[in-house]
């Protein structure tokens, strides 16, 4: 009889289920749990299992050594043998190790008779790989296991288990706090990591989104969350008008952020993004959004990217011309051309002064969390240019808006300022100062 100690948070995964997921930070025993359960299953009856990663360049990238450690721990060295890229049991059980990049629609059929597929580091699994794998593992009572440290809410495995899980899926969050056997050596590392870089440590140890090495804005977004600046944000009718920053294109995602300047910072009221729409459709959509928000007459400016003077959308008129016609010359302007590094610096400076509406900005914030620099496999370094993917569109639009907020700080309407002259010629009385103070309190949320 073989028994294994299991953290209470993982007990829900002991029952049969088509899809099983364990996610969280380092030290939660996710990999150890699945490794033990796989060896036990292969011991109890003949089982075929495949251990998968999105990319596996060598057997060293796999969990083979962890599985063999569990074989030794259970005293089963005489029952299992590691040969090349396989582990074989004397009862006919077989465990193989593969990278999903080696499979296509034709050769993945070789896995049809496997009872277990365990995807380790599942946060890197592509949507294509997930779609390829799911219908392939089809043996009677077969199961698909996934273990991962959350990276982005938009990662396919995260969406699958945490946003739209099928009825036959069970998953659980487990961190170091949930592991009663969390070793002291890891506790010491964790304590040090939180002292050095709280945001990165929160990702590594607590399973928080973002915090990867090449992330551009994730630590600032996470800081806004910790500071309570992501929640319910309302437009101040006594404050400034609405500014809209954007990144536009055709057959590509166009992104729009809705801003209101306020004393001491900015309210970010809404994010909107979609693909395959041209300028007239976006103009109509922006006008509709402003109507729904009750702000049709309170538009300050739509800030277009510098390339809007070109024929960005599929039209004989430029985007600039079409927006000018729709909103008027006083309500449309262009963000000056700048270096990407300047845009990133502006975003990092301004985001600390922003409040975000959690619901209306959710998708945009997901993009800011996922914005990251391109990684060079050959040089083993991150480049100075962000990766061009879905996250770059909301992030570019936000960065353009941050540049505008930096360079065009307009006074808040309704607040009259006076110059204080010190000395006998002082033009401001205490009554004047009190009146200004009361106006400021009415016109801005401090």
Secondary structure as UniProt FT lines:
FT   HELIX           8..14
FT   STRAND          19..23
FT   TURN            26..27
FT   HELIX           30..44
FT   STRAND          48..53
FT   HELIX           59..61
FT   HELIX           64..73
FT   TURN            74..75
FT   TURN            77..79
FT   STRAND          80..83
FT   TURN            84..85
FT   STRAND          86..89
FT   TURN            90..91
FT   STRAND          94..99
FT   HELIX           100..102
FT   TURN            105..106
FT   HELIX           107..111
FT   TURN            112..113
FT   STRAND          116..119
FT   HELIX           122..124
FT   HELIX           127..134
FT   TURN            135..136
FT   TURN            140..141
FT   STRAND          143..148
FT   TURN            153..154
FT   HELIX           156..162
FT   TURN            167..168
FT   STRAND          169..173
FT   HELIX           176..178
FT   TURN            180..181
FT   HELIX           184..196
FT   HELIX           198..206
FT   TURN            213..214
FT   HELIX           218..226
FT   TURN            227..228
FT   STRAND          230..231
FT   TURN            237..238
FT   STRAND          242..247
FT   STRAND          253..262
FT   TURN            263..264
FT   STRAND          265..275
FT   HELIX           279..292
FT   TURN            293..294
FT   TURN            296..297
FT   STRAND          299..304
FT   HELIX           306..309
FT   HELIX           319..327
FT   HELIX           329..331
FT   STRAND          332..334
FT   HELIX           340..350
FT   HELIX           351..353
FT   STRAND          354..357
FT   TURN            358..361
FT   HELIX           362..370
FT   STRAND          372..376
FT   TURN            377..380
FT   STRAND          381..386
FT   HELIX           390..407
FT   TURN            413..414
FT   TURN            424..425
FT   HELIX           430..443
//
